Amino acid sequence: MLNDTIAAISTALGEGGIAIIRVSGPDAFNIAGKFLTRKNFDSSGKLYLTNLIDESGNIIDRVLAVHFTKPKTYTGEDICEIHTHGGILIARTCLELLLSNGARLAQPGEFTRRAFINSRIDLSQAEGVLSLIKSKSLEALHAAARTLTGELSGEIKHIHGEILNIQSNIEINLDFPEGEAFNDSVLPELEGVITRLRDLLSRCQAGLTLQNGIKAVIAGSPNVGKSSLLNALLRKNRAIVTDIPGTTRDIIQEGIIINGLPVTLSDTAGLRDTDNVIEAQGVKLAQEALTNSDLCLYVIDSSRGLTQDEKNFIDSLDSSRTILIFNKADLTPVTTQVNTSCEKVYVSAKTLTGLDELKALIYEKSCNDSLLTNGLNISAGQLEDLRESLISLTEARHSIINQEGEDITAGLINSARILLLRVLGLDAGDELLDNMFNRFCVGK
């Protein structure tokens, strides 16, 4: 409902410098004005010092209040913000007064949803807002900011315009087949659009990697130093370390940032056959974690060399997402031949040597540095729409080359165009919007 007025506390609950209560809708000024001693707000966007009072006229707090006049506001509606001192009771009392006098408690993300509905932002920019809030590194923050300021939507609109032009040329050719040769006029333009969309997709994949990070599982046989390696990478004692094989039973997860890339490290139970029921469950969890990981950090005790079981396990690993870590490099190493194309690094979790090289390998294995510096934030669903759009355009190119018919080509190109509109939210249903904005907090 856009004809009602919503309110919510827009800052985190807790004691702090200030708390901000936001009101948006057609009656925002009237409802908020009932509880502010100052009634005259001459300038939109200007903070005024006033008193917050209850229904009996008792002063609750000395506050700052600001009015924002539509349509050039965050939501596209009239907005009033009341900045109280940062006490939980003060903020809640202010909100309850607003709710008891005509405002409705906002749903999660409803302020941003109204901004979208009122065309203040598109769906990709709304995703940028959420990504900005949830950013875990400075690089992720920059990617979110690029999306919020419209860099992604601007590129999509440009590609959409090129596709629309191609589609128009095809339609003209269908109506007037005696015109210019179809392949000669359309194929070069389509090739250019495919290249541009492929580049955009790569940037969005990088942005999603920055936002979600990667999952790296520390695996290996018992007592090779997996938990010690986790502690060394974290620079704190997070996992219990003993000389007893099988100490780690459950999965221990911690996060680190490597050159702006969030990495979730999982320390797992040693991989071996065991009759111990609890340890066997830990081994099973370790194997499941490996299956769902982006990167396997396989740890080997370099002071004793490889066992046949370890060699067999390494042979089963995907070398493109595996790093072999020869730990205990501070001890006399045993020469071991490993017939694998996996990246290798020698470290000592005890003396902290080789950790920088390991981090560099993790980063190189996980991402393209040049893409991360130009990443754009996008949801997994939006990324899939971009992929499907690219597939449709690629199929349209094949249709032209194989002369499958202009009507087939036109249909494929139209599908690609509609998918781009979905990314911007111009062809989004209520289910998609609900899924999007329900991920926001109340008050945003």
Summary of the structure (lengths in Angstrom):
residues: 444
radius of gyration: 28.7
end to end distance: 16.7
largest distance: 84.2
contacts: 1481
relative contact order: 0.13
helix: 46%
strand: 18%
